[in-house]
Amino acid sequence: MKKVAIITGGAGGIGRATVLRFLRDGVQVAIWDVQTERSGLEAECREQGLPARFFQVNTADYAAVQEAARQTAEAFGQIDVLINNAGITRDATLKKMTPEQWDQVIGVNLTGVFNCTKAVYPYLEAQGWGRIITAASVVGLYGNFGQTNYAATKAGVIAMTKVWAREFGRKASLPASSPGVHSHRNGGRPARQRGADDAERPPAGRLGTVDEVAAVCAFLASEEAGFINGATISVDGGLTL
């Protein structure tokens, strides 16, 4: 049977690119996104005969995530892959950051990953196979000015990935990707690159694309990547060297 993947934040940016890559590879996709105005992606996929369904899900809401996992399993008959991609930014220096900005980012980027992984893993455990791939960030590795909340969440998901790899390693593989690419979350440039001159660009000499991150996610979700577990894969052109 075709594999079934859940991609959170799947209606835009890296998530959208990953949805389309997985569908081209023959994977059935459940698009989880809180943004209903982006749900036209489902209709677009349907017109092309691609097996995707949209579920409006706030990943920060534990009960909503549990119900979405149940509905996804019911709709597709199984769940094989979870891509924890949903994320937001609310940038400000510590002096100016409000508790609301902190809570919003923690709720989606960190608690949301906890919620989704906790909801989906039982399905993977029951069938004895699965992949849980979480979007980290280069910011989670080296920090960034004005992103206390975002950096904390991305460092947190890297750590959680290592813990879950130890806990779940016999049943599922849990790598993380750490992109530094053009993305709708950062206005088209990684935070470190905003206002930077060409000398501060990655050794690759350019920024990455969402399609290049999607390709890495597709590999990590494949059978060939079964021995990659708990690792953080930097997709950044050497930015963190």
Secondary structure, DSSP 8 states (H G I E B T S, - for coil): ---EEEEETTTSHHHHHHHHHHHHTT-EEEEEES-GGGTHHHHHHHHTT--EEEEE--TT-HHHHHHHHHHHHHHHS---EEEE-------B-TTT--HHHHHHHIIIIIIHHHHHHHHHHHHHHHHT--EEEEE--THHHH--TTBHHHHHHHHHHHHHHHHHHHHHTTT-B--EEEE-B--GGGTTS-GGGTT--GGGS-TTSS-B-HHHHHHHHHHHTSGGGTT--S-EEEESTTTT-
